[in-house]
Amino acid sequence: MPDKPNQKPATFARMTDITSEHRKNYYQQKINELNGDLKHLMQRKSSFAWLRLGSIAAIFFALYLLWQFGPAYAIASTVLLVFIFIRMVYADLKNHQKIIFKKTLINVYSKELESLIGNYQFDDGARFIEKDHPYASDLDIFGEGSLFKFLNRTASEPGSSRLAAYLKNPASTQEITSRQAAISELKNNESWMKEMQALATLDPFTFSAKNKIQTWIGQPTQFIQFGAWAWLRYMLPAAILTIVFLSIFDIVSVSVLLAGLLLFSIIAWQINKVVAPVHNDLDKVASELSSLSSIFSMIESRQFKSPLLQQLSNEMKNEKAASASVAILKKLLDRLDLRYNIVLSAPLNILLLWNLQQMLDLEKWKKENKKVIEKWTAVLAEFEALNSLAILHFNYPDWVFPEVTDDYFHIHGKELGHPLILPEKRVNNPVHIEKNGEIMLITGSNMAGKSTYLRCIGVNCVLALCGAPVCAQELSVSNISLISSMRIADNLQESTSTFYAELKKLKTIIDKVNAGEKVFILLDEILRGTNSFDRHTGSKALIRQLADKKTAAIIATHDLELAHLKDVYSEKILNYHFDVQVSNEELFFDYKLKPGICQSMNASILMKKIGIKM
């Protein structure tokens, strides 16, 4: 059945379409620029490969050619060329890291470009689904095709968890205001946001890494509490190195040297027995710490204006900046990795007590930073969640920040659209409930848009109450607890029928209403699991109870008789409808909300089309 082309509201829809095309062009331009940068870096990589090869050849050539003029010339030139070679290796390594970062940044921008055409290549947050959440399942907050997948630009597990918390738990009005200011500031720094997102993507920080660090911090120290190690760490290596030096000049015998080496081998072995379990627990977090340090450095080096971003940035700066502290921890763990080096491990630990040196420094780090890891992780999570909403604001700058107030209840919106419907297909509608106790009752035919409208209102409320911009020309809403009953399913494991499952949800709603909670209720087809008489009777009773309790609600129904409750509650029932136009037994929808009761239904036409003789 072909649908009639959507009659979109001219101004807002046209602005959205233009903005979408502008952002597509912008992202494509950024990708082209980054590909140009990457091509230049790849050319440098090729040059470095040839230069390294040339340096090695030059070292052997210098030894061969200059030896005849004297060993001093040959050795001096060789040392110089080796130094040049090492510098070149470091430059090549730095260039390689830039290549990886550019490729990651290109991928980030490519995913952003794809998202503008509805291809969202982000984590869908299915793990955050809660069976009994008041609205998450009904409004598709998590899972495939969800709001979370649409918004999510986090890479770390703490960041994803924080964004999920934003969507599951309405913030206070003060928090909403502070987040709006932070998102507005971040939106104007798009390149900074994308670089931070790319860094977080390189080696995403996980809860596993966080837990390993916190577990280690919570364990008692093994060395630093014994004050003697403060000087033994230097005296013992000095002693064995002195023995080796004296042995070279035959001042002490070989037997003394062997005895000393044996003794220090035993000491190193005993130390390693303590070091190994600690290192084995921590060695897998080093790569994640590298990205963490780079992200913290970005936050610390930027001057923010909004109070929330200033507060978060200040929490990164203790006696020592978080980035520097995390970088030190990574360096210490990297040094401990030499335990696994077959060639270097034995001499380093026998002659320098290498593992002991790193453990003493690790325990010193633990003592200095044991109270801040949780705070640093929370700041990372907050920035990633805010970045996700700021990228939404950047992608759709014509969306607006809603006005959220503490009074109960009102909602007023113009040109509200469902965020997950592409601009070129989206139909926008208004919403207006002036005071508590008013109930919007929406009647309409099948597929006319009632359920989508409810979800549009619900999803925009979720965005509004977490501090994000909303898909609307204008929105003002009370800060409320949202609760819905729209998608009810039976549960075989719990032997729960669809009807009983809905009754449980309705009981939750009634309990909140009777407790006087400030709730905003979205209901779609009440009591659909029972017979038509009971459904009508029960629905009518529920609407009366909501009206008497002065509860805000929007209810969609096929039951046209319910609309006549306005005769009893003239100031509390607001009748609206979605209709359908029929031409030659073809259905045409405009998905526009209209005042009054629906006069056209389509079930019989649909049944005839599938072969049921009417």
C-alpha positions in Angstrom: 0.0 0.0 0.0 1.8 3.1 -1.1 1.8 5.9 1.4 1.0 9.5 0.6 4.2 11.7 0.8 4.6 13.1 4.2 3.3 16.6 4.7 6.2 17.9 6.7 6.1 21.2 8.7 7.9 23.5 6.3 10.3 25.5 8.5 11.7 23.0 11.0 11.8 20.1 8.5 13.6 22.2 5.8 16.1 23.5 8.3 16.8 19.9 9.5 17.3 18.7 5.9 19.7 21.5 5.1 21.7 21.0 8.3 22.0 17.3 7.6 23.5 17.9 4.2 25.8 20.6 5.6 27.1 18.2 8.2 27.6 15.4 5.6 29.7 17.7 3.5 31.7 18.8 6.6 32.5 15.3 7.6 33.5 14.3 4.1 35.8 17.3 3.9 37.4 16.3 7.2 37.9 12.7 6.0 39.5 14.0 2.8 41.9 16.3 4.8 42.8 13.4 7.1 43.5 11.1 4.2 45.8 13.7 2.8 47.7 13.9 6.1 47.8 10.1 6.2 49.3 9.9 2.8 52.1 12.3 3.8 52.8 10.2 7.0 52.9 7.0 4.9 55.5 8.7 2.6 57.5 9.6 5.6 57.3 6.0 6.9 58.8 4.8 3.6 61.5 7.4 3.8 62.4 6.4 7.3 62.7 2.8 6.2 65.3 3.7 3.5 67.1 6.1 5.9 67.4 3.3 8.5 68.8 1.0 6.0 71.2 3.6 4.8 72.3 4.4 8.4 73.1 0.7 9.1 75.1 0.6 5.8 76.9 3.9 6.8 77.9 2.4 10.2 79.6 -0.6 8.6 81.1 1.6 5.9 82.5 4.0 8.5 84.1 1.2 10.4 85.7 -0.3 7.3 86.8 3.0 5.7 88.0 5.0 8.8 89.7 2.2 10.6 92.8 2.6 8.4 93.1 6.2 9.7 93.0 5.0 13.3 90.5 3.3 15.7 89.6 6.6 17.3 88.2 8.0 14.0 86.3 4.8 13.3 84.8 4.5 16.8 83.9 8.2 17.0 82.1 8.1 13.6 80.4 4.8 14.5 79.1 6.3 17.8 77.8 9.3 16.0 76.0 7.2 13.3 74.5 4.9 15.9 73.2 8.0 17.7 71.7 9.2 14.4 70.2 5.7 13.8 68.6 5.6 17.3 67.1 9.1 16.8 65.7 7.9 13.5 64.1 4.9 15.0 62.4 7.1 17.6 61.2 9.5 14.9 59.9 6.5 12.9 58.1 5.2 16.0 56.5 8.6 16.6 55.5 8.8 12.9 54.0 5.3 13.2 51.9 6.4 16.2 50.7 9.3 14.2 49.7 7.0 11.4 47.7 4.8 13.8 46.0 7.9 15.3 45.1 9.4 11.9 43.6 6.1 10.8 41.6 5.9 14.0 40.4 9.5 13.5 39.4 8.8 9.9 37.4 5.8 11.2 35.7 8.1 13.8 34.7 10.6 11.2 33.6 7.9 8.7 31.3 6.4 11.4 29.9 9.9 12.0 29.2 10.4 8.3 27.4 7.0 8.2 25.3 8.0 11.2 23.8 10.9 9.3 22.3 8.5 6.8 20.9 6.2 9.6 23.8 3.7 9.7 24.8 3.8 13.3 28.0 1.8 13.9 28.2 2.3 17.6 27.7 0.1 20.7 23.9 -0.4 21.3 24.1 -0.8 25.1 22.1 -4.0 25.1 23.8 -4.9 28.4 22.1 -2.0 30.1 18.6 -3.3 29.5 16.5 -3.7 32.7 13.4 -5.7 32.4 11.5 -3.7 34.9 12.7 -0.2 34.1 9.8 2.3 34.0 10.3 3.3 30.3 13.5 2.0 28.7 12.0 -1.0 26.9 9.0 0.9 25.6 11.0 3.8 24.3 13.8 1.7 22.8 16.5 3.3 25.0 18.9 0.4 24.6 19.5 -2.4 22.1 19.5 -2.5 18.3 17.8 0.6 16.8 18.0 2.4 20.2 18.5 5.9 21.4 21.7 4.8 23.1 23.1 3.5 19.8 22.1 6.8 18.2 23.8 8.9 20.8 26.8 6.8 22.0 30.2 8.1 21.2 31.9 6.6 24.3 34.8 4.2 24.0 35.5 3.3 27.6 33.3 1.1 29.7 32.9 3.7 32.5 31.9 6.2 29.8 29.3 3.9 28.3 27.9 3.2 31.8 27.7 6.9 32.6 25.8 7.7 29.4 23.4 4.8 30.1 22.9 6.3 33.6 22.0 9.6 31.9 19.3 8.0 29.9 17.9 5.8 32.7 17.8 8.4 35.5 16.4 11.9 35.1 18.8 14.5 36.4 17.9 17.3 38.8 17.0 20.6 37.2 20.3 22.1 38.4 22.3 19.3 36.8 20.4 19.6 33.6 21.2 23.3 33.4 24.9 22.7 34.1 25.1 19.9 31.5 23.4 22.1 28.9 26.1 24.7 29.4 28.8 22.1 29.1 27.4 20.6 26.0 27.1 24.0 24.4 30.7 24.7 25.1 31.9 21.3 23.8 29.8 21.6 20.7 31.9 24.6 19.6 35.1 22.5 19.9 34.2 19.7 17.5 37.8 18.8 16.5 38.8 18.5 20.2 35.9 16.2 20.8 36.8 14.0 17.9 40.5 13.8 18.9 39.5 12.8 22.4 37.1 10.2 21.0 39.9 8.8 18.8 42.3 8.6 21.7 39.7 6.8 23.8 39.1 4.3 20.9 42.8 3.4 20.6 42.9 1.4 23.8 39.6 1.7 25.5 39.7 1.8 29.3 37.7 -1.0 30.8 36.2 -1.8 34.1 38.6 -4.8 34.3 41.6 -2.5 34.2 40.0 -0.2 36.7 39.2 -3.1 39.1 42.8 -4.5 38.7 44.3 -1.1 39.7 41.9 -0.6 42.6 42.4 -4.2 43.8 46.2 -3.6 43.8 45.8 -0.3 45.6 43.7 -1.9 48.3 46.4 -4.6 49.0 49.1 -3.9 51.6 52.5 -2.9 50.4 55.4 -5.4 50.4 58.5 -3.3 50.6 58.1 0.5 51.1 57.0 0.1 54.8 60.4 -1.2 55.6 62.6 1.9 55.9 65.8 0.1 55.2 64.9 -0.4 51.6 65.3 3.3 51.1 69.1 2.9 51.2 69.4 -0.8 50.5 68.0 -0.2 47.0 71.1 1.8 46.2 73.7 0.1 48.5 73.2 -3.4 47.3 73.6 -2.7 43.6 76.6 -0.5 44.5 78.1 -3.4 46.3 77.8 -6.0 43.5 78.9 -3.5 40.8 82.0 -2.8 42.9 82.8 -6.5 43.1 82.4 -6.9 39.4 84.6 -3.8 38.8 87.3 -5.0 41.1 87.2 -8.4 39.6 87.8 -7.0 36.1 91.1 -5.5 37.4 92.0 -8.7 39.3 91.7 -6.9 42.7 89.3 -9.6 43.9 89.3 -13.3 43.0 86.9 -15.0 40.6 85.6 -17.0 43.5 84.6 -13.8 45.3 82.9 -12.6 42.2 81.0 -15.9 41.8 79.9 -15.9 45.4 78.7 -12.3 45.1 76.8 -13.1 41.9 75.2 -16.2 43.5 74.2 -14.3 46.6 72.6 -11.5 44.5 70.9 -14.1 42.3 69.2 -15.5 45.4 68.2 -12.0 46.5 66.7 -11.2 43.1 64.9 -14.5 43.0 63.3 -14.0 46.4 62.3 -10.4 45.3 60.8 -11.8 42.1 58.6 -14.2 44.1 56.9 -11.1 45.6 56.9 -9.0 42.4 55.5 -11.6 40.0 51.9 -11.9 41.3 51.6 -8.1 41.4 53.0 -7.6 37.9 50.9 -10.5 36.5 47.7 -8.7 37.7 48.8 -5.3 36.4 50.7 -6.0 33.2 47.6 -6.0 31.0 46.5 -2.5 31.9 49.6 -0.6 30.6 48.2 -0.1 27.0 45.0 1.3 28.4 46.9 3.6 30.7 48.6 5.2 27.6 45.3 6.3 26.1 44.1 7.4 29.6 47.1 9.6 30.1 46.7 11.2 26.7 43.0 12.0 27.3 43.8 13.4 30.8 46.4 15.6 29.2 43.9 17.0 26.7 41.5 17.8 29.5 44.2 19.4 31.7 45.6 21.6 28.9 42.2 23.1 27.9 40.7 26.2 29.5 37.0 25.6 30.0 34.3 28.3 30.7 31.2 26.3 31.8 31.2 25.5 35.6 30.7 21.8 35.1 33.7 21.4 32.7 35.8 23.6 35.0 34.9 21.4 38.0 35.7 18.2 36.1 39.0 19.7 34.8 40.1 20.8 38.3 39.5 17.3 39.6 42.2 16.1 37.3 44.8 18.3 39.0 45.9 17.1 42.4 49.5 17.7 43.7 50.5 16.2 40.4 48.5 16.3 37.2 46.5 13.1 36.5 48.1 12.7 33.1 51.6 12.8 34.5 50.7 10.4 37.3 49.1 7.9 34.9 52.1 8.2 32.6 54.4 7.3 35.5 52.4 4.3 36.3 52.5 3.1 32.7 56.3 3.7 32.6 56.8 1.6 35.7 54.7 -1.2 34.4 56.6 -1.1 31.1 59.9 -1.3 33.0 58.6 -4.3 34.9 58.0 -6.0 31.5 61.7 -6.5 31.3 61.1 -9.4 33.6 60.1 -11.3 30.5 63.2 -10.4 28.5 65.5 -13.5 28.5 68.6 -11.5 27.7 68.2 -8.5 30.0 66.2 -9.8 33.0 69.1 -11.7 34.7 71.8 -9.0 34.5 69.4 -6.2 35.4 68.1 -8.0 38.5 71.4 -9.3 39.7 73.4 -6.1 39.2 70.7 -3.5 39.7 67.9 -5.3 41.6 65.6 -4.0 38.8 62.4 -5.5 40.0 62.9 -4.1 43.4 63.5 -0.6 42.1 60.3 -0.7 40.1 58.3 -2.2 43.0 59.5 0.5 45.4 58.5 3.2 42.9 55.1 1.5 42.3 54.4 1.4 46.0 55.3 5.0 46.3 52.9 5.7 43.4 50.2 3.7 45.2 50.7 5.7 48.4 50.4 9.0 46.6 47.5 8.2 44.3 45.4 5.6 46.1 42.5 8.1 46.7 42.2 9.6 43.3 41.7 6.6 40.8 38.0 6.5 41.3 37.7 10.3 40.8 39.8 10.2 37.7 37.7 7.4 36.2 34.5 9.3 37.0 35.8 12.4 35.2 36.7 10.3 32.1 33.2 8.8 32.1 31.6 12.2 32.6 33.5 13.7 29.7 32.7 10.9 27.4 29.0 11.1 28.2 29.0 14.8 27.7 30.9 14.5 24.5 28.3 12.1 23.1 25.6 14.7 23.7 27.7 17.5 22.4 28.3 15.6 19.2 24.5 15.2 18.9 24.2 19.0 19.3 26.9 19.5 16.7 25.3 17.2 14.2 21.8 18.8 14.7 22.4 22.4 15.7 18.8 23.3 14.9 17.6 21.1 17.7 17.0 23.1 20.9 17.8 22.9 24.6 14.4 22.5 26.4 13.4 24.6 29.3 13.0 22.2 32.3 11.2 23.4 35.4 10.4 21.9 38.8 6.6 22.7 38.8 4.2 19.9 38.2 2.9 19.6 35.5 3.2 21.1 32.0 4.6 20.1 28.7 4.6 22.4 25.7 6.4 21.6 22.4 6.4 22.7 18.8 7.5 20.6 15.9 8.6 17.6 17.9 10.1 14.8 15.9 11.4 11.3 16.7 15.2 11.5 16.8 15.6 8.1 15.3 13.6 8.9 12.2 15.8 10.4 9.5 15.0 14.1 8.8 13.8 13.5 5.3 11.2 11.0 6.6 10.3 12.6 9.9 6.9 14.2 10.5 6.8 16.7 13.4 3.9 17.3 15.8 3.1 19.5 18.7 2.3 18.6 22.3 0.6 20.7 24.9 -0.6 19.9 28.4 -1.0 23.0 30.4 -1.4 21.7 33.9 -1.5 18.5 36.0 -4.7 16.6 35.7 -5.0 17.1 32.0 -4.9 13.9 30.0 -4.3 13.8 26.3 -6.4 11.0 24.8 -5.3 10.1 21.3 -7.6 8.0 19.1 -6.8 6.8 15.6 -6.7 4.0 13.1 -4.0 1.4 12.8 -0.6 2.5 11.6 -1.7 6.2 11.7 1.1 7.2 14.1 -0.2 7.0 17.6 2.6 4.7 19.0 5.3 6.6 17.2 3.9 9.9 18.6 4.0 8.5 22.2 7.6 7.3 21.7 8.5 10.7 20.2 7.2 12.5 23.3 8.9 9.9 25.6 12.3 9.9 23.9 12.4 13.7 23.8 11.6 13.8 27.4 14.4 11.4 28.2 16.8 13.7 26.2 15.5 16.8 28.0 15.9 15.3 31.4 19.5 14.2 30.9 20.6 17.7 29.6 20.6 17.0 25.9 19.1 19.0 23.1 15.8 17.7 21.8 14.4 17.2 18.3 12.0 20.1 18.4 11.6 23.7 17.5 10.6 24.4 21.1 10.1 22.4 24.2 9.2 23.2 27.8 8.6 20.4 30.3 8.4 19.8 34.0 11.1 17.7 35.6 9.2 14.5 36.2 9.6 10.7 36.5 8.6 9.2 33.2 6.7 5.9 33.2 5.1 4.0 30.3 3.2 0.9 29.3 3.4 0.4 25.6 5.2 -2.9 24.8 4.0 -5.7 27.0 5.1 -9.3 26.5 4.4 -12.6 28.2 7.1 -14.5 30.1 7.0 -18.3 29.8 9.7 -18.7 32.4 7.7 -16.8 35.0 4.4 -18.2 33.6 3.2 -14.7 33.1 0.5 -13.9 30.5 0.5 -10.7 28.5 -2.6 -9.5 30.4 -1.0 -10.2 33.8 2.3 -8.6 32.7 0.4 -5.4 31.8 -1.5 -5.5 35.1 1.8 -5.6 37.0 3.0 -2.6 35.0 -0.3 -0.8 35.7 -0.1 -1.6 39.4 3.4 0.1 39.4 1.8 3.1 37.8 -1.1 3.3 40.2 1.1 2.8 43.2 3.2 5.8 42.1 0.1 7.9 41.4 -1.4 7.0 44.8 1.9 7.9 46.5 1.7 11.4 45.0 4.9 11.0 42.9 5.4 13.5 40.1 5.0 11.1 37.2 4.3 11.6 33.5 2.5 8.5 32.0 2.5 7.2 28.5 0.0 4.4 27.8 -0.6 2.7 24.5 -3.8 0.5 24.2 -4.6 -0.2 27.8 -5.5 -3.8 28.8 -5.2 -5.2 25.3 -4.9 -8.7 26.6 -8.5 -9.1 27.7 -12.0 -9.0 26.1 -13.3 -5.7 24.7 -15.9 -5.2 27.4 -13.4 -5.6 30.3 -10.9 -3.6 28.4 -13.3 -0.7 27.9 -14.5 -0.8 31.5 -11.0 -1.1 33.0 -9.6 1.6 30.7 -12.4 4.0 31.6 -11.9 3.4 35.3 -8.1 3.9 35.1 -8.5 7.2 33.2 -11.0 8.4 35.8 -8.6 7.6 38.6 -5.7 9.4 36.8 -7.9 12.4 36.3 -9.1 12.4 39.9 -5.5 12.2 41.1 -4.5 15.1 38.8 -1.9 12.9 37.0 -0.3 13.9 33.7 -0.7 11.3 31.0 -0.9 10.7 27.2 -3.0 7.7 26.3 -3.4 6.2 22.8 -6.4 4.0 22.1 -8.6 2.5 19.4 -11.5 2.7 21.7 -13.4 5.7 20.5 -15.9 5.5 23.3 -13.2 6.6 25.8 -13.0 9.9 24.1 -16.5 10.6 25.4 -15.1 10.9 28.9 -14.6 14.5 28.0 -18.3 14.9 28.6 -17.7 14.1 32.2 -14.2 15.6 32.5 -14.5 18.5 30.2 -11.4 20.4 31.6 -9.2 17.3 32.0 -9.6 15.2 28.8 -7.9 16.6 25.7 -9.0 14.7 22.6 -6.6 14.4 19.7 -6.4 11.9 16.8 -4.4 10.6 13.9 -6.5 9.8 10.9 -6.2 8.0 7.5 -7.4 9.0 4.1 -9.0 6.2 2.0 -9.1 6.3 -1.8 -10.1 3.3 -3.9 -9.5 1.1 -0.8 -5.9 2.4 -0.6 -4.7 4.0 2.7 -2.8 7.3 2.9 -1.3 8.6 6.1 0.0 12.1 6.9 0.9 11.3 10.5 -0.3 14.7 11.7 -1.8 15.1 15.1 -5.3 16.8 14.9 -7.7 17.9 17.6 -10.9 16.0 18.2 -11.9 12.3 17.9 -10.9 10.1 15.0 -13.6 9.5 12.5 -11.9 7.2 10.1 -10.7 3.6 11.0 -8.9 1.2 8.7 -9.0 -2.3 10.2 -11.7 -3.6 7.9 -9.8 -2.4 4.8 -6.6 -4.1 6.1 -8.4 -7.3 6.8 -10.0 -7.3 3.3 -6.6 -6.8 1.8 -5.2 -10.0 3.4 -8.2 -12.0 2.1 -10.8 -11.9 4.9 -14.2 -11.6 3.4 -16.1 -8.8 5.1 
